[in-house]
Amino acid sequence: MTSSTVTESNPSPKLHWVREGQGPVVMLSHALGCDLSMWDALTERLKQRFTVFRYDARGHGQSAAPAGPYSMEMLADDAAALIQAQALGPVHFVGLSMGGMTAQALAARHPELVKSITIANAANFYGEPAGAMWRARMNTVLTQGVAAVAEGAIQRWFTPEFIADTVGGGAARVATLRQKLEKLAPEPYAASCGAVAAIDFRSSNQRITCPTLVIAGTRDEATPLALSEAIVSSITGAKLVTLPAAHLSAVEQPQAFSALLETFLDDLK
């Protein structure tokens, strides 16, 4: 395993990353409020066959947290700079939630850097009343701290049975991710919320030409199935698959998520 923090010459901040395994490069981009450890269980499976490269987005984990505002285009350019700096490209880019939005922006802005994209539990546009919800969350975080929205996030991220799973490890994973969320500084978290809230890929997704897999959670209330269907409709040739999971599907069902991803990547050979 190799890990480091890299600084780019462009405005991208210092980003913390970890590289494991060998084989074709699969790059993982995490959800809002998480860090690269969100992918731990999935990485254990993928690194048997792939080089798994995961990183902390700006304002998250051990990466730098520059002053906002942020945009999804910034997050995509951060990923592009990291791919170029580490000579990884083109990669199979896998993103969940905020990471799935990063994947859409990256594939449209830097098509030469991706062999394929996988978009999990994401959206390509938020209108109202979702915009009002995002603005309210940002205001709460800036006035009361990230801990004030943690319980709501956990309820969106996972199914009740996963939260209550003390035998299979679900409850422990939930507790760890909640702790990481609550440690985030309010300003970069709010800036990241602003980036997510402002997405509109309805037009730019039409420029995406790489193979695209869209994974939806049938129990995902944060980004319901209809939002994944909209992504599929906006990208030529995109394929939709589902998991009986809530928002953080790769955490809740890493084995099933890995199976869907590996089948998709194997079909590209």
C-alpha positions in Angstrom: 0.0 0.0 0.0 1.2 3.5 -0.9 -0.2 6.6 0.6 0.8 10.3 0.3 -0.4 13.9 0.1 0.2 15.6 -3.2 0.3 19.3 -4.1 -0.6 20.4 -7.6 0.7 23.5 -9.4 -2.9 24.5 -10.3 -5.4 25.8 -7.7 -6.1 22.2 -6.5 -5.4 21.7 -2.8 -3.2 19.1 -1.2 -5.1 15.8 -1.5 -4.5 12.7 0.6 -4.6 9.4 -1.3 -3.9 5.7 -0.9 -3.0 3.2 -3.6 -3.3 -0.6 -3.1 -3.2 -3.7 -5.3 -2.2 -4.2 -8.9 -3.9 -4.4 -12.2 -6.1 -1.9 -14.0 -6.6 1.3 -12.0 -9.9 1.8 -10.3 -10.2 5.3 -8.7 -12.7 5.7 -5.9 -14.4 9.1 -4.9 -16.4 9.1 -1.7 -19.6 10.7 -0.5 -20.2 14.1 1.1 -19.2 13.9 4.7 -17.1 10.8 4.4 -13.4 10.1 3.5 -11.5 7.4 1.7 -12.1 4.9 4.5 -15.7 4.7 3.3 -14.3 2.4 0.7 -12.5 0.0 3.0 -14.6 -3.1 2.6 -14.9 -2.6 -1.2 -11.2 -2.1 -1.5 -10.5 -5.4 0.2 -12.3 -7.1 -2.6 -11.2 -5.0 -5.6 -7.5 -4.9 -4.8 -7.2 -8.6 -5.5 -7.6 -7.8 -9.2 -7.2 -4.1 -9.5 -5.0 -1.2 -8.5 -7.3 0.7 -6.2 -6.6 4.4 -5.9 -8.8 6.3 -3.4 -8.5 9.9 -2.1 -10.0 12.4 0.3 -11.9 15.2 -1.5 -11.0 18.8 -0.6 -12.3 19.7 2.8 -12.6 16.0 3.9 -10.4 13.6 5.7 -6.7 14.4 5.6 -6.9 16.6 2.5 -6.6 20.4 2.7 -9.7 22.5 3.2 -9.3 25.7 1.2 -11.9 28.5 1.7 -15.1 28.2 -0.3 -17.2 28.4 -2.2 -16.6 25.1 -3.9 -18.1 23.8 -7.2 -18.4 20.3 -8.6 -16.2 21.5 -11.5 -13.5 22.2 -8.9 -13.9 18.7 -7.4 -13.6 17.2 -10.9 -10.5 19.3 -11.7 -9.0 18.1 -8.3 -9.5 14.5 -9.4 -8.1 15.2 -12.8 -5.0 16.9 -11.4 -4.5 13.9 -9.1 -4.8 11.4 -12.0 -2.2 13.4 -14.0 0.2 13.9 -11.1 0.3 10.2 -10.4 0.3 9.1 -14.0 -2.8 6.9 -13.4 -4.9 7.8 -16.4 -7.0 6.9 -18.0 -8.8 5.3 -15.0 -12.0 3.5 -14.2 -13.5 6.2 -12.0 -16.1 5.1 -9.4 -17.9 7.7 -7.4 -20.8 7.5 -4.9 -23.1 10.4 -4.1 -20.8 13.5 -4.2 -18.2 11.2 -5.8 -20.8 10.2 -8.4 -21.4 13.8 -9.2 -17.6 14.3 -9.5 -17.6 11.4 -12.0 -20.1 13.1 -14.2 -18.2 16.4 -14.2 -14.9 14.6 -14.7 -16.0 12.6 -17.7 -17.4 15.7 -19.4 -14.5 18.0 -18.6 -11.6 15.5 -18.9 -12.7 12.6 -21.1 -9.1 11.6 -21.9 -8.6 10.7 -18.2 -11.3 8.1 -17.8 -11.8 4.6 -19.4 -15.2 4.3 -17.7 -17.3 5.9 -15.0 -19.5 4.3 -12.4 -22.0 6.7 -10.8 -23.6 5.4 -7.6 -26.4 6.9 -5.5 -26.2 10.3 -7.2 -28.1 12.9 -9.2 -27.4 15.1 -12.2 -29.6 18.0 -11.2 -31.3 19.5 -8.1 -34.2 22.0 -8.5 -36.5 23.3 -5.8 -37.5 22.3 -3.2 -34.2 20.4 -2.9 -32.3 23.7 -3.2 -34.1 25.0 -0.1 -33.2 21.9 1.8 -29.5 22.2 0.9 -29.5 25.9 1.9 -31.1 25.1 5.2 -28.5 22.3 5.9 -25.7 24.7 5.1 -27.1 27.3 7.5 -27.5 24.7 10.3 -23.9 23.5 9.9 -22.5 27.0 9.9 -24.4 28.1 13.0 -24.5 24.8 15.0 -21.7 22.6 13.6 -21.7 19.4 11.6 -22.8 17.3 14.6 -26.2 19.0 14.3 -26.9 17.3 11.0 -25.2 14.0 11.8 -28.2 12.0 12.9 -30.2 13.0 9.9 -27.3 12.0 7.6 -27.0 8.5 9.3 -30.7 7.9 8.8 -30.3 8.8 5.1 -27.1 6.8 4.6 -28.2 3.4 5.9 -31.2 1.2 6.3 -32.5 0.7 9.9 -31.3 -2.9 9.9 -27.8 -2.0 9.0 -27.7 0.7 11.7 -28.9 -1.9 14.3 -26.6 -4.7 13.1 -24.4 -5.5 16.1 -23.5 -9.0 14.8 -22.4 -8.4 11.3 -20.6 -5.2 12.0 -23.0 -2.7 10.5 -23.5 -0.8 13.8 -19.7 -0.4 14.2 -19.3 0.9 10.7 -22.1 3.4 11.3 -20.5 4.6 14.5 -17.1 5.1 12.8 -18.5 7.0 9.8 -20.6 9.2 12.2 -17.5 10.0 14.2 -15.7 11.1 11.0 -18.6 13.2 9.9 -18.9 15.0 13.2 -15.1 15.9 13.1 -15.5 17.8 9.8 -15.1 21.5 10.0 -18.3 23.4 9.3 -17.0 25.7 6.6 -15.6 23.1 4.1 -18.6 20.8 4.7 -21.0 23.7 3.9 -18.9 24.6 0.9 -19.2 21.0 -0.3 -22.9 21.1 0.3 -23.0 24.1 -1.9 -21.2 22.3 -4.7 -23.6 19.4 -4.6 -26.7 21.6 -4.5 -25.6 23.6 -7.6 -25.1 20.7 -10.0 -26.7 20.7 -13.4 -25.3 18.0 -15.7 -28.4 17.6 -17.9 -26.6 19.2 -20.9 -22.9 18.3 -20.2 -23.8 14.6 -19.6 -24.7 14.4 -23.3 -21.0 14.8 -24.1 -20.0 11.8 -22.1 -18.9 9.0 -24.4 -17.1 6.5 -22.1 -18.9 3.3 -20.8 -21.1 4.3 -17.9 -22.6 2.2 -15.1 -25.2 3.8 -12.8 -25.9 2.1 -9.5 -29.1 3.0 -7.6 -30.3 2.0 -4.2 -33.9 0.9 -4.1 -34.1 2.1 -0.5 -32.2 5.3 -1.1 -34.3 8.2 0.1 -31.5 10.8 -0.4 -31.1 10.1 -4.2 -34.1 8.0 -5.1 -34.2 5.7 -8.1 -35.8 8.3 -10.3 -32.6 10.5 -10.0 -30.5 7.6 -11.3 -32.9 7.0 -14.1 -32.5 10.7 -15.1 -28.7 10.2 -15.2 -29.1 7.1 -17.4 -31.3 9.1 -19.8 -28.7 11.8 -20.1 -25.7 9.6 -21.0 -25.7 7.6 -24.2 -25.4 3.9 -23.6 -25.4 4.2 -19.8 -26.5 1.0 -17.9 -28.6 1.1 -14.8 -28.4 -1.6 -12.0 -29.9 -1.6 -8.5 -29.1 -2.8 -5.0 -31.6 -3.2 -2.1 -29.6 -0.6 -0.1 -29.9 2.9 1.2 -27.6 5.8 0.2 -24.1 4.5 1.0 -24.7 1.3 -0.9 -21.0 0.4 -1.2 -20.7 0.5 2.6 -23.9 -1.4 3.3 -23.4 -4.0 0.6 -19.7 -4.1 -0.5 -19.8 -7.6 -1.8 -22.9 -7.0 -4.0 -21.5 -3.6 -5.1 -18.2 -5.2 -6.0 -19.9 -7.9 -8.0 -21.8 -5.3 -10.1 -18.7 -3.3 -10.7 -16.5 -6.2 -11.6 -19.1 -7.5 -14.0 -19.2 -4.1 -15.7 -15.4 -3.8 -15.9 -15.0 -7.4 -17.2 -17.5 -6.7 -20.0 -15.3 -3.9 -21.1 -12.4 -6.2 -21.9 
